Amino acid sequence: MAQQDEGRREAPVQGGPDEALDREAEEVTLAVMAASRLVVALSARALAAVDVPLTLPQLRSLVALRTCGPIKLAAMAATLGVSSSTALRMVERLETLGLTDRRVNPDNRREVVLRLTPAGEELVDRVLGHRRAEIRALVARLPAPERAGLVPALTALTAAAGDLDPGLDPAGEAGRLAGVVDDPLNPAP
């Protein structure tokens, strides 16, 4: 019977360190979720401030293209965590709006490479600039010690995410998986 108990973890003693850690982890989780909802709300407000009818997923696609540069459709789908057909439908909608451009990869004519148009770049700049200004205004309302505490905490949270979001590290996994060069439509000699 002693062997059966090996590997089992006893329930934490009420008021013990495990319970305190669980409570703290739950408080942090709820605070991060609230902050996440705030950022999504600010993104939606920034999107509403522009005169182009976009959804948040479409904005995310534009930001992915901005972050990754020219990218293959399959790599964009992987970056967004959607199927290639879903990514293609989104790109077609964005292309209709004049925000993205699709071209055949000169190195492999079976591949399509996506990139932002100048209008797409300008729209991303406007939306992200609006969101940044709103976040900056909120941050400015915080007392200096609380502001200073946010930097290491948010940096640590982003680092802990690691490879959960390839968009957090544009030079990382998404680019490696995509096999994308700096600009496949205009490769360097």
C-alpha contacts under 8 A as a table, 3 or more apart, distances in Angstrom:
res1	aa1	res2	aa2	distance
1	M	4	Q	5.18
1	M	5	D	6.70
2	A	5	D	5.26
2	A	6	E	6.64
3	Q	6	E	5.22
4	Q	7	G	7.81
4	Q	8	R	7.87
5	D	8	R	5.45
12	P	16	G	6.33
12	P	17	P	7.76
12	P	18	D	5.70
12	P	19	E	6.20
13	V	16	G	5.03
13	V	18	D	7.72
13	V	19	E	7.37
14	Q	19	E	6.54
15	G	19	E	5.95
15	G	20	A	6.67
16	G	19	E	5.46
16	G	20	A	6.38
17	P	20	A	5.04
17	P	21	L	6.06
18	D	21	L	5.01
18	D	22	D	6.09
19	E	22	D	5.00
19	E	23	R	6.10
20	A	23	R	5.06
20	A	24	E	6.06
21	L	24	E	5.04
21	L	25	A	5.97
22	D	25	A	5.06
22	D	26	E	6.14
23	R	26	E	5.11
23	R	27	E	6.22
24	E	27	E	5.05
24	E	28	V	6.17
25	A	28	V	5.14
25	A	29	T	6.00
26	E	29	T	4.92
26	E	30	L	6.15
27	E	30	L	5.23
27	E	31	A	6.21
28	V	31	A	5.04
28	V	32	V	6.08
29	T	32	V	5.20
29	T	33	M	6.12
30	L	33	M	5.05
30	L	34	A	6.17
31	A	34	A	5.10
31	A	35	A	6.19
32	V	35	A	4.99
32	V	36	S	6.00
33	M	36	S	4.94
33	M	37	R	6.23
34	A	37	R	5.13
34	A	38	L	6.27
35	A	38	L	4.94
35	A	39	V	6.29
36	S	39	V	5.14
36	S	40	V	6.23
37	R	40	V	5.07
37	R	41	A	6.07
38	L	41	A	5.04
38	L	42	L	6.11
39	V	42	L	4.99
39	V	43	S	6.06
40	V	43	S	4.96
40	V	44	A	6.15
41	A	44	A	5.04
41	A	45	R	6.20
42	L	45	R	5.03
42	L	46	A	6.08
42	L	131	R	5.93
42	L	134	E	7.16
42	L	135	I	7.74
43	S	46	A	5.04
43	S	47	L	6.08
43	S	56	L	7.56
43	S	127	V	7.73
43	S	128	L	7.90
43	S	131	R	5.91
44	A	47	L	5.02
44	A	48	A	6.14
44	A	56	L	6.78
45	R	48	A	5.00
45	R	49	A	6.28
45	R	131	R	7.78
46	A	49	A	5.12
46	A	50	V	7.09
46	A	127	V	5.27
46	A	128	L	7.29
46	A	130	H	5.42
46	A	131	R	5.40
47	L	50	V	5.68
47	L	54	L	7.09
47	L	55	T	7.88
47	L	56	L	7.68
47	L	59	L	7.98
47	L	127	V	5.80
48	A	51	D	7.37
49	A	127	V	7.64
50	V	123	L	7.82
50	V	126	R	7.59
50	V	127	V	7.00
54	L	58	Q	6.01
54	L	59	L	6.62
55	T	58	Q	5.16
55	T	59	L	6.30
56	L	59	L	4.97
56	L	60	R	6.11
57	P	60	R	4.90
57	P	61	S	6.26
58	Q	61	S	5.00
58	Q	62	L	6.37
58	Q	90	M	6.65
58	Q	94	L	7.45
59	L	62	L	5.05
59	L	63	V	6.15
59	L	124	V	7.59
60	R	63	V	5.03
60	R	64	A	6.08
60	R	80	L	7.87
61	S	64	A	5.01
61	S	65	L	6.26
61	S	76	M	7.84
61	S	80	L	7.12
61	S	90	M	7.89
62	L	65	L	5.09
62	L	66	R	6.16
62	L	100	T	7.95
62	L	116	L	7.14
62	L	120	G	7.16
62	L	124	V	6.82
63	V	66	R	4.87
63	V	67	T	6.00
63	V	124	V	6.65
64	A	67	T	5.01
64	A	68	C	5.90
64	A	69	G	7.94
64	A	76	M	7.35
64	A	79	T	7.38
64	A	80	L	7.67
64	A	167	G	6.61
65	L	68	C	5.26
65	L	69	G	5.31
65	L	70	P	6.62
65	L	71	I	6.99
65	L	76	M	7.61
65	L	114	L	7.52
65	L	115	R	6.04
65	L	116	L	6.38
66	R	69	G	5.37
66	R	115	R	7.82
66	R	116	L	6.84
66	R	121	E	7.14
66	R	124	V	7.91
67	T	167	G	6.97
67	T	170	P	6.04
68	C	71	I	6.59
68	C	167	G	7.82
68	C	170	P	5.70
68	C	171	A	7.73
68	C	174	A	7.98
68	C	175	G	7.15
69	G	115	R	6.38
69	G	116	L	7.90
69	G	182	D	7.31
69	G	183	D	7.26
70	P	113	V	6.28
70	P	114	L	5.42
70	P	115	R	4.57
70	P	116	L	7.67
70	P	180	V	7.68
70	P	182	D	7.39
70	P	183	D	5.76
70	P	184	P	6.79
70	P	185	L	7.80
71	I	75	A	6.41
71	I	76	M	6.45
71	I	113	V	5.34
71	I	114	L	5.29
71	I	115	R	6.64
71	I	178	A	7.28
71	I	180	V	6.24
71	I	184	P	7.89
72	K	75	A	5.23
72	K	76	M	6.29
72	K	111	E	6.91
72	K	112	V	5.81
72	K	113	V	4.42
72	K	114	L	6.00
72	K	178	A	6.69
72	K	180	V	7.23
73	L	76	M	5.07
73	L	77	A	6.22
73	L	84	S	6.80
73	L	87	A	7.10
73	L	88	L	7.11
73	L	111	E	7.82
73	L	112	V	6.17
73	L	113	V	6.24
73	L	114	L	6.53
74	A	77	A	5.09
74	A	78	A	6.24
74	A	84	S	5.79
74	A	178	A	7.42
75	A	78	A	5.00
75	A	79	T	6.03
75	A	174	A	6.65
75	A	175	G	7.75
75	A	177	L	6.93
75	A	178	A	4.89
76	M	79	T	4.96
76	M	80	L	6.14
76	M	87	A	7.06
77	A	80	L	5.19
77	A	81	G	5.83
77	A	82	V	5.05
77	A	83	S	5.71
77	A	84	S	5.27
77	A	86	T	7.66
77	A	87	A	5.34
78	A	81	G	4.89
78	A	82	V	6.33
78	A	83	S	7.52
78	A	174	A	7.42
79	T	82	V	7.94
79	T	165	D	7.53
79	T	166	P	6.02
79	T	167	G	6.93
79	T	174	A	6.05
82	V	86	T	6.22
82	V	87	A	6.50
83	S	86	T	5.22
83	S	87	A	6.28
84	S	87	A	5.01
84	S	88	L	6.01
85	S	88	L	4.98
85	S	89	R	6.23
86	T	89	R	5.22
86	T	90	M	6.29
87	A	90	M	5.11
87	A	91	V	6.08
88	L	91	V	5.00
88	L	92	E	6.04
89	R	92	E	5.08
89	R	93	R	6.33
90	M	93	R	5.17
90	M	94	L	6.24
91	V	94	L	4.97
91	V	95	E	5.86
91	V	100	T	6.89
92	E	95	E	4.95
92	E	96	T	6.15
93	R	96	T	5.12
93	R	97	L	6.53
94	L	97	L	5.08
94	L	98	G	6.41
94	L	99	L	5.35
94	L	100	T	5.71
95	E	98	G	4.90
95	E	99	L	5.52
95	E	100	T	4.70
95	E	101	D	6.00
95	E	102	R	7.84
96	T	99	L	7.59
97	L	100	T	7.91
98	G	101	D	7.60
98	G	117	T	6.97
98	G	119	A	6.79
98	G	120	G	7.15
99	L	116	L	5.92
99	L	117	T	5.27
99	L	118	P	7.46
99	L	119	A	5.55
99	L	120	G	3.94
99	L	121	E	7.63
100	T	114	L	6.85
100	T	115	R	5.64
100	T	116	L	4.40
100	T	117	T	5.11
100	T	120	G	6.26
101	D	114	L	5.71
101	D	115	R	5.42
101	D	116	L	6.08
101	D	117	T	6.08
102	R	112	V	6.30
102	R	113	V	5.69
102	R	114	L	4.73
102	R	115	R	6.76
103	R	112	V	5.54
103	R	113	V	5.33
103	R	114	L	6.60
103	R	185	L	7.68
104	V	108	N	7.62
104	V	109	R	5.58
104	V	110	R	7.17
104	V	111	E	5.91
104	V	112	V	4.66
104	V	113	V	6.04
105	N	108	N	5.31
105	N	109	R	5.43
105	N	110	R	7.43
105	N	111	E	5.50
105	N	112	V	5.66
105	N	113	V	5.75
105	N	184	P	6.40
105	N	185	L	6.25
106	P	109	R	5.87
106	P	184	P	7.38
106	P	185	L	6.59
107	D	184	P	7.72
108	N	111	E	5.73
109	R	112	V	7.61
113	V	184	P	7.38
113	V	185	L	7.59
116	L	119	A	7.67
116	L	120	G	5.22
116	L	121	E	6.00
117	T	120	G	4.94
117	T	121	E	6.26
118	P	121	E	5.05
118	P	122	E	6.14
119	A	122	E	5.08
119	A	123	L	6.13
120	G	123	L	5.10
120	G	124	V	6.18
121	E	124	V	5.19
121	E	125	D	6.15
122	E	125	D	5.06
122	E	126	R	6.22
123	L	126	R	5.09
123	L	127	V	6.16
124	V	127	V	5.24
124	V	128	L	5.91
125	D	128	L	5.35
125	D	129	G	5.71
126	R	129	G	5.06
126	R	130	H	6.08
127	V	130	H	5.17
127	V	131	R	6.25
128	L	131	R	4.99
128	L	132	R	5.91
129	G	132	R	5.02
129	G	133	A	6.12
130	H	133	A	5.20
130	H	134	E	6.38
131	R	134	E	5.19
131	R	135	I	6.19
132	R	135	I	5.09
132	R	136	R	5.96
133	A	136	R	5.01
133	A	137	A	6.17
134	E	137	A	5.11
134	E	138	L	6.35
135	I	138	L	5.09
135	I	139	V	6.11
136	R	139	V	5.04
136	R	140	A	6.01
137	A	140	A	5.10
137	A	141	R	6.55
138	L	141	R	5.29
138	L	142	L	7.09
139	V	142	L	5.41
139	V	147	R	6.65
140	A	143	P	7.73
140	A	147	R	7.99
142	L	146	E	6.29
142	L	147	R	5.99
143	P	146	E	5.53
143	P	147	R	6.33
144	A	147	R	5.04
144	A	148	A	6.14
145	P	148	A	5.14
145	P	149	G	6.23
146	E	149	G	5.05
146	E	150	L	6.43
147	R	150	L	5.31
147	R	151	V	7.16
148	A	151	V	5.82
148	A	152	P	7.76
149	G	152	P	6.15
149	G	153	A	6.48
150	L	153	A	5.14
150	L	154	L	5.79
151	V	154	L	5.46
151	V	155	T	5.95
152	P	155	T	5.03
152	P	156	A	5.94
153	A	156	A	5.17
153	A	157	L	6.21
154	L	157	L	4.95
154	L	158	T	6.09
155	T	158	T	5.17
155	T	159	A	6.14
156	A	159	A	5.01
156	A	160	A	6.03
157	L	160	A	5.03
157	L	161	A	6.41
158	T	161	A	5.19
158	T	162	G	7.14
158	T	168	L	7.76
159	A	162	G	5.45
161	A	164	L	5.47
161	A	165	D	7.30
162	G	165	D	7.43
163	D	166	P	5.98
163	D	173	E	7.35
165	D	168	L	5.64
165	D	169	D	7.74
166	P	169	D	5.58
166	P	170	P	6.34
166	P	172	G	6.75
166	P	173	E	5.98
166	P	174	A	5.46
167	G	170	P	5.34
167	G	174	A	7.64
169	D	172	G	5.21
169	D	173	E	7.62
170	P	173	E	7.66
170	P	174	A	6.83
170	P	175	G	6.85
171	A	174	A	7.41
171	A	175	G	5.96
171	A	176	R	7.85
172	G	175	G	5.86
172	G	176	R	6.38
173	E	176	R	5.01
173	E	177	L	6.00
174	A	177	L	5.23
174	A	178	A	5.99
175	G	178	A	5.01
175	G	179	G	6.07
175	G	180	V	5.91
176	R	179	G	5.39
176	R	180	V	7.32
180	V	183	D	7.53
180	V	184	P	6.73
181	V	184	P	5.63
181	V	187	P	7.18
182	D	187	P	7.13
183	D	186	N	5.33
183	D	187	P	5.52
183	D	188	A	7.89
184	P	187	P	5.20
